[in-house]
Amino acid sequence: MPRPRKWKKVCCLPESTLYGPLGENSSTDAAIVMSVEEYETIRLIDYEGLTQEESAERMQVARGTVQSLYQEARKKLAESLVDGKTVKIEGGSYQFYDEDEKVYGCRRCRRQRGGQPGWPQKL
């Protein structure tokens, strides 16, 4: 029997979920799919400046899990930049922070500014 998936805690969904080259040759057909938790590791480590250990604590997973997610996310970003592919952020195994965990909200979080209550959880 496979091991059950562990839900990773994330702050909120990105405002835009599609990134890539502009112009006539851009296409979403061959888009690289980045999971929400991969996006969250990029946000926590590169944007917020946290360590992998601090990011793991916020996401409530092991540091090794964050390290794997971060490595995969960076690979996808590099592929997008080098090959001119579109990145689409969607899916994954995540849950939003609970109301009592608002202390972990991001600097730009819509949830702290009133946000959109009832955002769906992705499977």
Z-matrix of the N, CA and C atoms (Angstrom, degrees):
N
C 1 1.450
C 2 1.530 1 108.21
N 3 1.354 2 117.77 1 130.42
C 4 1.455 3 119.93 2 -179.54
C 5 1.530 4 111.61 3 -68.55
N 6 1.292 5 114.17 4 153.57
C 7 1.453 6 120.53 5 178.89
C 8 1.527 7 109.87 6 -69.86
N 9 1.328 8 118.66 7 138.12
C 10 1.474 9 119.72 8 -179.77
C 11 1.521 10 110.82 9 -67.33
N 12 1.330 11 115.60 10 146.99
C 13 1.459 12 120.97 11 179.01
C 14 1.515 13 110.69 12 -69.68
N 15 1.318 14 115.25 13 142.17
C 16 1.458 15 120.47 14 176.37
C 17 1.537 16 107.65 15 -96.93
N 18 1.306 17 115.97 16 129.14
C 19 1.457 18 120.91 17 178.56
C 20 1.522 19 108.91 18 -73.13
N 21 1.316 20 116.55 19 132.71
C 22 1.452 21 121.78 20 176.71
C 23 1.517 22 108.29 21 -98.28
N 24 1.324 23 116.87 22 135.02
C 25 1.465 24 121.26 23 179.64
C 26 1.525 25 109.70 24 -81.35
N 27 1.322 26 116.35 25 132.36
C 28 1.460 27 122.20 26 176.03
C 29 1.518 28 109.14 27 -130.25
N 30 1.318 29 115.10 28 158.15
C 31 1.460 30 120.40 29 -177.71
C 32 1.526 31 111.23 30 -75.98
N 33 1.332 32 116.51 31 -60.87
C 34 1.458 33 120.79 32 -177.97
C 35 1.525 34 109.28 33 -159.72
N 36 1.305 35 115.80 34 170.74
C 37 1.458 36 120.74 35 177.00
C 38 1.524 37 108.98 36 -79.09
N 39 1.336 38 117.40 37 150.78
C 40 1.461 39 119.00 38 176.63
C 41 1.528 40 110.34 39 -66.98
N 42 1.331 41 116.22 40 152.75
C 43 1.465 42 119.81 41 -179.97
C 44 1.523 43 110.90 42 -65.25
N 45 1.323 44 117.05 43 -35.82
C 46 1.462 45 122.31 44 175.37
C 47 1.517 46 108.08 45 -117.43
N 48 1.303 47 116.10 46 141.80
C 49 1.466 48 119.40 47 -178.73
C 50 1.524 49 112.24 48 -116.16
N 51 1.314 50 117.91 49 6.26
C 52 1.456 51 121.75 50 -178.96
C 53 1.523 52 108.66 51 -133.10
N 54 1.332 53 116.65 52 121.44
C 55 1.456 54 122.97 53 -178.72
C 56 1.515 55 108.96 54 -132.61
N 57 1.322 56 116.04 55 145.25
C 58 1.452 57 117.59 56 176.54
C 59 1.503 58 112.55 57 166.41
N 60 1.321 59 115.06 58 -170.90
C 61 1.455 60 120.48 59 -177.76
C 62 1.529 61 111.75 60 -68.69
N 63 1.301 62 115.54 61 149.99
C 64 1.458 63 121.75 62 176.73
C 65 1.525 64 108.72 63 -99.00
N 66 1.291 65 117.41 64 153.66
C 67 1.451 66 120.24 65 175.44
C 68 1.507 67 113.25 66 121.11
N 69 1.326 68 113.52 67 -174.28
C 70 1.449 69 121.03 68 -174.41
C 71 1.529 70 113.36 69 -68.81
N 72 1.322 71 117.51 70 -31.14
C 73 1.462 72 120.56 71 -176.16
C 74 1.519 73 113.30 72 -84.85
N 75 1.337 74 118.43 73 -4.48
C 76 1.462 75 119.76 74 -178.79
C 77 1.524 76 109.92 75 -75.52
N 78 1.322 77 114.79 76 137.57
C 79 1.460 78 121.01 77 -177.55
C 80 1.520 79 109.53 78 -146.14
N 81 1.322 80 116.21 79 141.32
C 82 1.461 81 120.19 80 176.42
C 83 1.527 82 111.13 81 -93.19
N 84 1.336 83 117.23 82 -1.41
C 85 1.471 84 120.52 83 179.97
C 86 1.524 85 111.61 84 -62.69
N 87 1.321 86 116.59 85 -42.61
C 88 1.469 87 121.39 86 -178.19
C 89 1.530 88 110.33 87 -105.31
N 90 1.318 89 116.15 88 36.98
C 91 1.464 90 120.50 89 -177.25
C 92 1.523 91 111.18 90 -68.64
N 93 1.323 92 114.57 91 145.57
C 94 1.456 93 122.30 92 174.24
C 95 1.521 94 106.50 93 -85.32
N 96 1.311 95 117.98 94 127.02
C 97 1.462 96 121.41 95 -178.69
C 98 1.527 97 109.42 96 -95.58
N 99 1.326 98 115.22 97 120.07
C 100 1.462 99 122.55 98 176.11
C 101 1.517 100 107.37 99 -107.83
N 102 1.327 101 116.93 100 129.41
C 103 1.461 102 119.79 101 -179.80
C 104 1.527 103 110.34 102 -72.74
N 105 1.315 104 115.84 103 161.13
C 106 1.466 105 121.24 104 -180.00
C 107 1.527 106 110.48 105 -62.46
N 108 1.327 107 117.87 106 -37.32
C 109 1.465 108 118.85 107 179.69
C 110 1.530 109 112.09 108 -71.93
N 111 1.341 110 118.30 109 -29.15
C 112 1.465 111 120.10 110 172.74
C 113 1.527 112 109.83 111 -66.12
N 114 1.320 113 115.90 112 -43.49
C 115 1.467 114 120.58 113 175.47
C 116 1.528 115 110.51 114 -58.55
N 117 1.324 116 116.91 115 -42.35
C 118 1.462 117 121.24 116 -178.17
C 119 1.530 118 111.08 117 -62.84
N 120 1.329 119 118.23 118 -37.29
C 121 1.468 120 119.34 119 178.05
C 122 1.523 121 111.11 120 -66.71
N 123 1.318 122 117.59 121 -39.35
C 124 1.468 123 120.84 122 176.15
C 125 1.526 124 109.49 123 -62.34
N 126 1.329 125 116.46 124 -43.18
C 127 1.468 126 120.70 125 -179.54
C 128 1.522 127 111.07 126 -63.37
N 129 1.323 128 116.75 127 -47.06
C 130 1.461 129 120.54 128 -176.96
C 131 1.528 130 112.55 129 -68.51
N 132 1.320 131 117.11 130 -45.40
C 133 1.462 132 120.56 131 -174.06
C 134 1.527 133 111.98 132 -80.46
N 135 1.332 134 117.39 133 -51.03
C 136 1.459 135 120.13 134 -174.89
C 137 1.523 136 113.63 135 -85.49
N 138 1.321 137 117.90 136 -39.04
C 139 1.468 138 120.47 137 -176.92
C 140 1.525 139 112.24 138 -86.71
N 141 1.332 140 116.82 139 -47.89
C 142 1.464 141 120.45 140 -178.82
C 143 1.531 142 112.27 141 -83.39
N 144 1.335 143 117.88 142 -17.25
C 145 1.454 144 121.89 143 177.42
C 146 1.519 145 115.32 144 77.49
N 147 1.328 146 116.83 145 24.12
C 148 1.463 147 120.43 146 178.71
C 149 1.519 148 110.84 147 -83.64
N 150 1.317 149 116.07 148 159.27
C 151 1.458 150 120.80 149 173.24
C 152 1.526 151 108.61 150 -79.53
N 153 1.324 152 115.56 151 169.02
C 154 1.457 153 119.28 152 176.78
C 155 1.522 154 110.64 153 -63.58
N 156 1.311 155 116.78 154 -36.51
C 157 1.458 156 120.67 155 179.24
C 158 1.536 157 111.17 156 -65.69
N 159 1.329 158 117.13 157 -44.17
C 160 1.471 159 121.10 158 177.95
C 161 1.526 160 110.44 159 -65.01
N 162 1.324 161 116.57 160 -39.02
C 163 1.467 162 121.10 161 178.27
C 164 1.529 163 110.60 162 -64.36
N 165 1.323 164 115.98 163 -41.25
C 166 1.469 165 120.34 164 178.55
C 167 1.517 166 110.78 165 -61.59
N 168 1.331 167 116.36 166 -40.49
C 169 1.468 168 120.26 167 178.85
C 170 1.526 169 110.64 168 -63.04
N 171 1.321 170 116.80 169 -43.26
C 172 1.469 171 119.85 170 179.26
C 173 1.518 172 112.57 171 -66.24
N 174 1.332 173 116.15 172 -39.05
C 175 1.464 174 120.04 173 -178.37
C 176 1.526 175 111.92 174 -83.36
N 177 1.336 176 116.44 175 -6.97
C 178 1.459 177 123.70 176 178.95
C 179 1.529 178 112.65 177 59.48
N 180 1.347 179 113.94 178 46.03
C 181 1.469 180 121.82 179 175.47
C 182 1.522 181 108.46 180 -137.07
N 183 1.320 182 116.76 181 175.67
C 184 1.459 183 121.47 182 178.32
C 185 1.530 184 110.81 183 -72.76
N 186 1.335 185 115.59 184 153.91
C 187 1.459 186 120.01 185 178.90
C 188 1.525 187 110.81 186 -60.65
N 189 1.316 188 117.59 187 -36.70
C 190 1.462 189 121.64 188 178.16
C 191 1.525 190 112.48 189 -60.96
N 192 1.322 191 116.40 190 -35.23
C 193 1.464 192 121.31 191 177.15
C 194 1.518 193 109.88 192 -65.45
N 195 1.329 194 116.73 193 -44.82
C 196 1.469 195 120.78 194 178.41
C 197 1.518 196 109.80 195 -63.00
N 198 1.322 197 116.61 196 -41.75
C 199 1.462 198 120.88 197 179.66
C 200 1.533 199 110.56 198 -59.82
N 201 1.322 200 117.47 199 -43.74
C 202 1.473 201 121.80 200 178.95
C 203 1.526 202 111.35 201 -65.22
N 204 1.331 203 116.58 202 -45.37
C 205 1.463 204 120.79 203 179.20
C 206 1.521 205 111.10 204 -61.63
N 207 1.322 206 116.20 205 -43.90
C 208 1.464 207 122.02 206 -178.98
C 209 1.527 208 110.97 207 -63.96
N 210 1.322 209 116.72 208 -44.17
C 211 1.462 210 120.98 209 179.57
C 212 1.529 211 110.73 210 -62.03
N 213 1.321 212 116.61 211 -43.53
C 214 1.466 213 121.02 212 -179.94
C 215 1.532 214 110.76 213 -66.92
N 216 1.328 215 117.51 214 -40.20
C 217 1.462 216 121.19 215 179.10
C 218 1.524 217 111.04 216 -64.30
N 219 1.323 218 117.47 217 -42.74
C 220 1.471 219 120.79 218 178.80
C 221 1.522 220 111.17 219 -64.72
N 222 1.320 221 117.09 220 -37.53
C 223 1.466 222 121.13 221 177.93
C 224 1.530 223 110.09 222 -62.67
N 225 1.326 224 116.09 223 -42.31
C 226 1.463 225 120.42 224 179.65
C 227 1.527 226 111.61 225 -67.12
N 228 1.328 227 117.43 226 -40.10
C 229 1.465 228 120.53 227 177.01
C 230 1.517 229 111.20 228 -64.28
N 231 1.323 230 117.11 229 -41.54
C 232 1.464 231 121.11 230 178.53
C 233 1.525 232 110.78 231 -63.32
N 234 1.320 233 116.55 232 -43.66
C 235 1.467 234 120.67 233 178.13
C 236 1.521 235 110.95 234 -60.53
N 237 1.314 236 116.32 235 -40.60
C 238 1.454 237 120.77 236 178.47
C 239 1.536 238 111.63 237 -62.82
N 240 1.329 239 116.19 238 -45.31
C 241 1.460 240 120.36 239 -179.20
C 242 1.528 241 112.59 240 -68.30
N 243 1.319 242 116.47 241 -45.26
C 244 1.467 243 120.77 242 -175.63
C 245 1.524 244 111.95 243 -73.70
N 246 1.322 245 117.20 244 -44.06
C 247 1.464 246 121.21 245 -176.02
C 248 1.526 247 113.40 246 -94.79
N 249 1.324 248 117.79 247 -2.26
C 250 1.459 249 120.99 248 178.40
C 251 1.515 250 113.63 249 67.71
N 252 1.330 251 116.06 250 37.17
C 253 1.467 252 120.53 251 -179.41
C 254 1.530 253 110.80 252 -98.51
N 255 1.308 254 115.45 253 156.80
C 256 1.452 255 122.78 254 177.72
C 257 1.526 256 109.83 255 -83.30
N 258 1.334 257 116.63 256 141.70
C 259 1.467 258 122.05 257 175.06
C 260 1.525 259 107.61 258 -107.60
N 261 1.319 260 115.09 259 129.61
C 262 1.462 261 122.14 260 178.48
C 263 1.524 262 108.01 261 -117.49
N 264 1.331 263 116.89 262 124.32
C 265 1.463 264 121.22 263 -179.19
C 266 1.522 265 108.55 264 -97.62
N 267 1.338 266 115.81 265 117.31
C 268 1.459 267 120.39 266 -179.97
C 269 1.521 268 110.42 267 -166.59
N 270 1.315 269 115.49 268 157.89
C 271 1.457 270 122.27 269 172.80
C 272 1.518 271 114.49 270 70.67
N 273 1.299 272 114.59 271 -174.76
C 274 1.450 273 121.50 272 179.70
C 275 1.515 274 111.55 273 119.11
N 276 1.313 275 115.53 274 -173.91
C 277 1.466 276 122.92 275 179.17
C 278 1.517 277 108.11 276 -117.79
N 279 1.302 278 116.54 277 86.70
C 280 1.461 279 120.09 278 -175.19
C 281 1.514 280 112.38 279 -139.06
N 282 1.326 281 114.34 280 161.45
C 283 1.463 282 123.48 281 172.88
C 284 1.518 283 107.00 282 -135.38
N 285 1.319 284 116.75 283 149.86
C 286 1.460 285 120.60 284 175.16
C 287 1.520 286 109.55 285 -79.17
N 288 1.327 287 115.62 286 154.66
C 289 1.460 288 120.41 287 174.93
C 290 1.521 289 109.32 288 -57.75
N 291 1.316 290 116.80 289 144.54
C 292 1.455 291 121.94 290 174.92
C 293 1.526 292 109.31 291 -74.33
N 294 1.309 293 116.01 292 167.85
C 295 1.462 294 120.84 293 179.40
C 296 1.525 295 112.18 294 -58.35
N 297 1.330 296 117.69 295 -35.53
C 298 1.461 297 119.96 296 -179.57
C 299 1.533 298 112.15 297 -78.67
N 300 1.331 299 117.41 298 -2.69
C 301 1.462 300 121.71 299 178.66
C 302 1.527 301 112.16 300 -107.97
N 303 1.322 302 118.37 301 18.35
C 304 1.456 303 122.11 302 -177.49
C 305 1.524 304 112.90 303 -58.46
N 306 1.313 305 116.71 304 -20.73
C 307 1.451 306 120.79 305 179.23
C 308 1.530 307 110.69 306 -58.25
N 309 1.322 308 117.54 307 -23.20
C 310 1.456 309 121.88 308 -179.79
C 311 1.529 310 113.07 309 -88.43
N 312 1.302 311 119.12 310 5.16
C 313 1.455 312 121.69 311 -178.94
C 314 1.511 313 112.64 312 -61.13
N 315 1.305 314 116.29 313 152.07
C 316 1.461 315 120.49 314 -178.96
C 317 1.533 316 110.55 315 -81.13
N 318 1.317 317 115.42 316 167.80
C 319 1.469 318 121.19 317 -178.12
C 320 1.521 319 112.58 318 -62.50
N 321 1.326 320 116.63 319 -32.05
C 322 1.461 321 120.81 320 -176.06
C 323 1.518 322 112.36 321 -106.06
N 324 1.312 323 117.24 322 15.99
C 325 1.455 324 122.14 323 -168.87
C 326 1.526 325 113.55 324 -63.42
N 327 1.305 326 115.00 325 127.41
C 328 1.464 327 121.00 326 174.79
C 329 1.514 328 110.73 327 -70.19
N 330 1.320 329 116.39 328 -25.64
C 331 1.461 330 119.50 329 -179.22
C 332 1.521 331 110.60 330 -66.44
N 333 1.340 332 117.75 331 -33.10
C 334 1.459 333 121.01 332 179.28
C 335 1.526 334 111.25 333 -75.17
N 336 1.343 335 116.36 334 -20.90
C 337 1.465 336 120.82 335 -179.67
C 338 1.523 337 111.60 336 -99.88
N 339 1.293 338 117.13 337 18.97
C 340 1.462 339 119.56 338 179.63
C 341 1.504 340 112.03 339 105.60
N 342 1.329 341 117.73 340 -28.19
C 343 1.454 342 125.48 341 170.42
C 344 1.505 343 116.95 342 40.02
N 345 1.287 344 114.42 343 -159.76
C 346 1.456 345 122.57 344 179.26
C 347 1.517 346 107.71 345 -116.12
N 348 1.326 347 117.88 346 100.02
C 349 1.464 348 119.56 347 -178.83
C 350 1.527 349 110.86 348 -63.86
N 351 1.314 350 114.16 349 148.67
C 352 1.450 351 118.92 350 174.74
C 353 1.511 352 114.82 351 79.97
N 354 1.339 353 118.62 352 21.98
C 355 1.456 354 119.19 353 175.74
C 356 1.506 355 108.95 354 -55.99
N 357 1.315 356 118.28 355 139.30
C 358 1.464 357 120.10 356 -178.17
C 359 1.516 358 111.70 357 -72.04
N 360 1.305 359 115.95 358 151.34
C 361 1.456 360 121.55 359 174.74
C 362 1.527 361 107.86 360 -93.07
N 363 1.304 362 116.65 361 136.08
C 364 1.462 363 121.23 362 -179.12
C 365 1.505 364 109.71 363 -90.41
N 366 1.297 365 115.83 364 150.31
C 367 1.470 366 121.98 365 176.74
C 368 1.503 367 109.98 366 -104.50
